[in-house]
Amino acid sequence: MTPPPTPLRTRPWSAWVLAVVEAFIAYQAVAGGIALIDDRWEMSREWLQRTPFDTWTGPGWVLITLIGIPQALAALVIVVVVVDARLAVLAGFLAGASLLVWIAIQLALLQVFFFLQPVIAVAGLIEIGLAWWWRRRIDARRTA
């Protein structure tokens, strides 16, 4: 038997914190993607040697598409869409995992360390932790 959808007012604090983290990361990914596309940061093109890109425009669009949009959608599932909370938990896990994969691929391709890489990896772990915490609450409520 499937539990009824979880109303927004019953979302735990971990869900709201997860939504804020996802929204913040989405905003930063879009802003960072635009900055890469505009070459606002004037990053070295030498870093792109091991990638299929000649300019930072491609990585900017990839950042927006693969990180910014999914993070925003994950936050929207929590805040706007009243659905079974397990879907939002799954979105939180996937959003966090996507950040870890993003950093792993970035390190493998660029082979350059940048101070934000560990920060982004920790943000991904925080998202996974919040989703896990929320999932435990759902499981505890179901067994009670």
C-alpha positions as CSV (number, residue, x, y, z in Angstrom):
1,M,0.0,0.0,0.0
2,T,1.4,3.3,-1.1
3,P,1.3,6.2,1.5
4,P,-0.6,9.3,0.5
5,P,1.4,12.3,-0.9
6,T,3.1,14.3,1.8
7,P,1.6,17.8,2.1
8,L,4.1,20.7,2.1
9,R,3.3,21.7,5.7
10,T,4.6,18.3,6.9
11,R,7.9,18.4,5.3
12,P,10.7,18.1,7.9
13,W,13.4,20.7,8.4
14,S,15.9,18.5,6.5
15,A,13.7,18.8,3.4
16,W,13.6,22.6,3.6
17,V,17.3,22.8,4.1
18,L,17.9,20.5,1.2
19,A,15.7,22.7,-1.0
20,V,17.6,25.8,0.0
21,V,21.0,24.1,-0.7
22,E,19.7,22.8,-4.1
23,A,18.4,26.3,-5.0
24,F,21.6,27.9,-3.9
25,I,23.7,25.5,-6.0
26,A,21.4,25.9,-8.9
27,Y,21.8,29.7,-8.8
28,Q,25.6,29.4,-8.5
29,A,25.8,26.9,-11.3
30,V,23.7,29.1,-13.7
31,A,25.7,32.2,-12.6
32,G,29.0,30.3,-13.0
33,G,27.9,28.9,-16.4
34,I,27.1,32.4,-17.6
35,A,30.4,33.7,-16.4
36,L,32.2,30.9,-18.3
37,I,30.2,31.6,-21.4
38,D,31.0,35.3,-21.2
39,D,34.6,34.6,-20.4
40,R,34.2,36.9,-17.4
41,W,36.8,35.1,-15.3
42,E,39.3,34.9,-18.2
43,M,40.3,31.3,-17.2
44,S,43.2,29.7,-18.9
45,R,42.4,27.9,-22.1
46,E,45.3,25.6,-21.4
47,W,43.1,23.9,-18.8
48,L,40.9,22.7,-21.7
49,Q,43.6,20.7,-23.4
50,R,42.3,17.3,-22.3
51,T,38.6,18.2,-23.1
52,P,36.6,18.4,-26.3
53,F,36.3,22.2,-25.8
54,D,38.4,25.0,-27.2
55,T,36.7,27.8,-25.2
56,W,34.9,28.0,-21.9
57,T,31.6,28.5,-23.6
58,G,30.9,24.7,-23.9
59,P,31.7,24.0,-20.2
60,G,29.5,26.9,-19.2
61,W,26.5,25.4,-21.1
62,V,27.3,22.0,-19.6
63,L,27.4,23.4,-16.1
64,I,24.0,25.1,-16.6
65,T,22.5,22.0,-18.2
66,L,23.9,19.2,-16.1
67,I,24.1,20.9,-12.7
68,G,22.0,24.1,-12.6
69,I,18.8,22.8,-14.1
70,P,18.7,19.5,-12.2
71,Q,19.5,21.2,-8.9
72,A,16.6,23.7,-9.5
73,L,14.2,20.9,-10.5
74,A,15.2,18.9,-7.4
75,A,14.4,22.0,-5.2
76,L,11.1,22.6,-7.0
77,V,10.0,19.0,-6.3
78,I,10.4,19.7,-2.6
79,V,8.9,23.2,-2.6
80,V,6.3,23.4,-5.3
81,V,5.2,19.9,-6.2
82,V,3.1,18.1,-3.7
83,V,4.0,14.5,-4.4
84,D,5.1,11.4,-2.5
85,A,8.1,12.6,-0.5
86,R,10.1,9.6,-1.7
87,L,10.4,11.3,-5.2
88,A,11.9,14.4,-3.6
89,V,14.3,12.3,-1.5
90,L,15.4,10.5,-4.7
91,A,15.9,13.9,-6.4
92,G,18.0,15.0,-3.4
93,F,20.2,11.9,-3.6
94,L,20.7,12.4,-7.4
95,A,21.4,16.1,-7.1
96,G,24.1,15.4,-4.5
97,A,25.6,12.5,-6.5
98,S,25.7,14.7,-9.6
99,L,27.9,17.2,-7.8
100,L,30.3,14.4,-6.8
101,V,30.4,13.0,-10.4
102,W,30.8,16.6,-11.8
103,I,33.9,17.1,-9.6
104,A,35.4,13.7,-10.4
105,I,35.0,14.3,-14.1
106,Q,36.4,17.8,-13.8
107,L,39.5,16.6,-11.9
108,A,40.0,13.7,-14.4
109,L,39.7,15.9,-17.5
110,L,41.2,19.1,-16.4
111,Q,43.8,17.7,-14.1
112,V,43.9,21.0,-12.3
113,F,43.0,21.6,-8.7
114,F,40.8,24.6,-7.9
115,F,39.8,25.6,-4.4
116,L,36.1,25.3,-5.1
117,Q,36.2,21.6,-6.0
118,P,36.3,20.3,-2.4
119,V,33.6,22.9,-1.5
120,I,31.3,21.6,-4.2
121,A,32.1,17.9,-3.2
122,V,31.1,18.7,0.4
123,A,27.9,20.4,-0.9
124,G,27.1,17.2,-2.7
125,L,27.7,15.2,0.5
126,I,25.5,17.6,2.4
127,E,22.7,17.1,-0.1
128,I,23.1,13.3,0.1
129,G,23.1,13.5,3.9
130,L,20.0,15.6,4.1
131,A,18.2,13.3,1.7
132,W,19.3,10.3,3.8
133,W,18.1,12.0,6.9
134,W,14.7,12.8,5.4
135,R,14.4,9.2,4.1
136,R,15.0,7.9,7.6
137,R,12.2,10.1,8.9
138,I,9.9,8.8,6.2
139,D,10.8,5.2,7.0
140,A,10.4,5.7,10.8
141,R,7.0,7.3,10.3
142,R,5.9,4.4,8.0
143,T,6.9,1.8,10.6
144,A,5.3,3.6,13.5
